[in-house]
Amino acid sequence: MADLKDMYTEEVLAEFALAFAAVEVDFPVQRFLAEVTQGDWEALSLRQRHERLARVLVVCLDRPFEQVAAFLEVVGARVQGFRYLFLPDVVALFGLEHFAASMKALAVLTESSTAEFAIRPFLQRDFERTFEQLQRWALSENEHQRRLASEGLRPNLPWGQKIPDLDQYRLEIWGLLENLKADPSLYVRKSVANHLNDWTRTNPEEVLDLLEAWQGPSPDTDWIVKRAARTLLKAGHPRALALFGYRSREDLVQVAWNFPKKISKGERLLLDYEVEVGQAGPLRLELQVEFRKPTGRVSRKSFMLRDREAASLRGTWSYDWIDKPTRKHWDGPHSLRLLLNGQVLLEGQVEVLGFADKKI
């Protein structure tokens, strides 16, 4: 799997320089390219490359930040894509003393790339003032700004700086999310759901109070509610299961599964399953796998098999027993559990042998 930092090829860097030169004809293109790629450029991580790009751009512009921000607004209106994420970094690194100009620039840059990482230093420095800006963006006609209002405040934003004592502001933050709970944009609704799912790790009962209050009036809001509760559902939280009608089923008619008891790395595991109940209703069928580690500890992961209103569920789950960037596989016994509405129906084991590479 290619490293994201490798997107910054000579051609892409030249594209950046030309984009800047299109806004300002005397932009020092060659100086920009030389200073970006000098020294340890090849060894830098993605975030370090973003910072290098941001700092070199500011050096090349050589002007007060308010003028840098105005330049960024023009560039941001012309470019698009994740690779331009270093432009909001310019604001985060150099704009903390220039709040108004920074917010104006981020309002544009969040649309051309995304600004949830750049807003975090401002929240750390002056939460109240920055939160007021996010409240205004939550009411914007621009879906990118509305998403920023939610995404920028997430307690567990991936790659994002932590905001100290964010928990003390949670009720105000959830009040902001009220404006987005039926947002017409799926882009925004995904952020709201992920945001609330973050809070279930530390405040599950309070989040469930909120989700119960939100459930019902709008299909779009119901979508948020279901996605926001996903971690609690995977954990079998009784109140979360009940929220969606996943009750314990005592009317099991049949439950069966079939899978090989031994497998080698490089092979595909096929598991056939069948569950039947006496009366149709909401059924959530999951498979839990405990991946064994060399230390003897395990890493548990839940795989969704079926989630629908039915009286029976059947199918085949497949899993390629191959190392991935996110998971390395080890030999030894791996426990499997089949769960219906959070209730364990069957338990078993698959033995991983040999660890010799084979093609599927």
C-alpha positions, 0 to 999 in steps of 0.5 A: 500500500502506497504511503500518502506522502508519496503523492507529492511527486515532482509533477504535483509540486510543480502543479502547486508552484504554477497554481501560485504563479497563476495568482501572482505572476512574479511568484518565485517558482524555482525557489519554492521547488528548491526549498521544499525538496531540499535536505531531508524531504524524502524522509519527511512524513506526510504531516512534516511535508505539509508543514514544510510546504506551508513554511516555504510558501510563507517564506516565498510570499514574504509579506504580512499574514493578512496579505498571505491570507488574502493570497490563500483565499484566491488560491483556495477558490481555484484548487481542489483536493486532499493534496492541498491540505497544506494550505490550511496549515499555513493558517494554523501555523501563522494565523493565530494572532490574526483571528479574523483574517484566519477565519475568512481564509479557512472558510474558503480553504475548507471547501478546497481541501478541509480545515478541521485540523487547522481549526484545532489550534484556534480552539486550543488558544481561545475556545469561546471565540472560535466556537462562536465562529463554528456556530455561525458556520453551522448555519451556513448555506455552504455544506463544507462550512457546516461540516467543519462546524461538526468535524472541527469539534470532534473529541477524537478527530483522527490526526487532529490535535487534542482539545484540552477539557473539551468535555466541559463544553460538550452540552454546548457542542451538542447544541451546535449539532442540533442545527445539523441533525437533519442536514440535507448533505450526507457529507455533513450527516456523516460528520455529525454521526462520527462526532457523536460516536466519538462521545459514546466512548466517554459519555455513552448514557448521555449520548443515548439520551440525545439519540433517543430524543432525536430518533423518529421525526426525520429519516436523515436524523434516524440515519445519524442516530444509527451510525452514531450508535455503532460502537455501542451496538458492536459492544452489545450495549443493552440500551443501544440495542433496545433503541433500534428494537434489537431484543433478545430472541428466545424464539430461535428455531434454527442456528447453524454455521460451518467453517474449516477448523484449520487454515493457513495464511494466504487462504480464504476462510469461508463461513456459512451461517443460517439463523431462523426465528419464530417471528420476523423482527429487527435482526442484527447478526454479527461475527466476532473474531479474536485475532491472536497476537504473539504475546497471547493477547487478542484483538477483537473485531466485529464483522456485520453479517446481516442487519434487517427486519426478517425471520431468517438470515443466511449467507456466507462470510469470507475473509482473506487470511493475509497480512494488511497494513492495519492487521498482521496475522499470527498462528494459533487458535482464533476464537469466533462468536456468532451474535444475534441482537447482542446475544451469543448464539455459537462459539468456536475456533479456527486454528491458523497453521503454518503461516506459509504464503499461498495464493488464493 
